[in-house]
């Protein structure tokens, strides 16, 4: 039987609160298939992000759409759905629209990865990581050459 002290270090996580939090989110395609490397998928993802504030209370900042995954920065409004609820709805709607438009199977892995950014330095580091992802994947020689990236809105 585990004692209360076994997971004592996790108790501090319930006390984490940030006014105006920003999350770095990564969502991967099922079996890491390069489903997103086209203008149709790009348009659908951006459209859903543009409507995410009205529908879910989540503002989307910078993003990069890679062939088999997406990275984006997101921040909740005061009355936003939880991150899990938002991601479930976003993945459901983007999957329906992309699978219908491209006649493919559902596209997302079940899980997603998130990281709470704690300061401006962390935000800058994550954006550099996101922005340079197409270079690391040998898709372009300069990050600004990658066509599937942009900025939607923050508050």
ChimeraX attribute file (.defattr): number of C-alpha atoms within 10 A of each C-alpha:
attribute: neighborCount
match mode: 1-to-1
recipient: residues
	/A:1	4
	/A:2	6
	/A:3	7
	/A:4	9
	/A:5	9
	/A:6	9
	/A:7	10
	/A:8	10
	/A:9	9
	/A:10	10
	/A:11	11
	/A:12	9
	/A:13	9
	/A:14	7
	/A:15	8
	/A:16	7
	/A:17	8
	/A:18	10
	/A:19	7
	/A:20	11
	/A:21	14
	/A:22	22
	/A:23	22
	/A:24	22
	/A:25	18
	/A:26	19
	/A:27	20
	/A:28	21
	/A:29	21
	/A:30	16
	/A:31	10
	/A:32	13
	/A:33	14
	/A:34	15
	/A:35	21
	/A:36	20
	/A:37	16
	/A:38	15
	/A:39	11
	/A:40	13
	/A:41	22
	/A:42	19
	/A:43	13
	/A:44	17
	/A:45	21
	/A:46	20
	/A:47	13
	/A:48	17
	/A:49	25
	/A:50	18
	/A:51	16
	/A:52	21
	/A:53	20
	/A:54	11
	/A:55	15
	/A:56	21
	/A:57	19
	/A:58	27
	/A:59	22
	/A:60	25
	/A:61	20
	/A:62	18
	/A:63	24
	/A:64	24
	/A:65	26
	/A:66	25
	/A:67	21
	/A:68	18
	/A:69	21
	/A:70	19
	/A:71	24
	/A:72	24
	/A:73	27
	/A:74	25
	/A:75	22
	/A:76	24
	/A:77	15
	/A:78	10
	/A:79	9
	/A:80	18
	/A:81	16
	/A:82	13
	/A:83	18
	/A:84	11
	/A:85	12
	/A:86	18
	/A:87	18
	/A:88	14
	/A:89	16
	/A:90	19
	/A:91	21
	/A:92	14
	/A:93	15
	/A:94	21
	/A:95	21
	/A:96	15
	/A:97	18
	/A:98	22
	/A:99	16
	/A:100	12
	/A:101	12
	/A:102	12
	/A:103	9
	/A:104	12
	/A:105	13
	/A:106	18
	/A:107	24
	/A:108	21
	/A:109	14
	/A:110	11
	/A:111	12
	/A:112	15
	/A:113	11
	/A:114	17
	/A:115	12
	/A:116	16
	/A:117	18
	/A:118	12
	/A:119	10
	/A:120	9
	/A:121	10
	/A:122	13
	/A:123	17
	/A:124	12
	/A:125	12
	/A:126	19
	/A:127	19
	/A:128	12
	/A:129	13
	/A:130	23
	/A:131	21
	/A:132	18
	/A:133	19
	/A:134	24
	/A:135	15
	/A:136	12
	/A:137	11
	/A:138	9
	/A:139	14
	/A:140	15
	/A:141	13
	/A:142	12
	/A:143	17
	/A:144	14
	/A:145	12
	/A:146	19
	/A:147	16
	/A:148	21
	/A:149	22
	/A:150	16
	/A:151	15
	/A:152	19
	/A:153	16
	/A:154	16
	/A:155	11
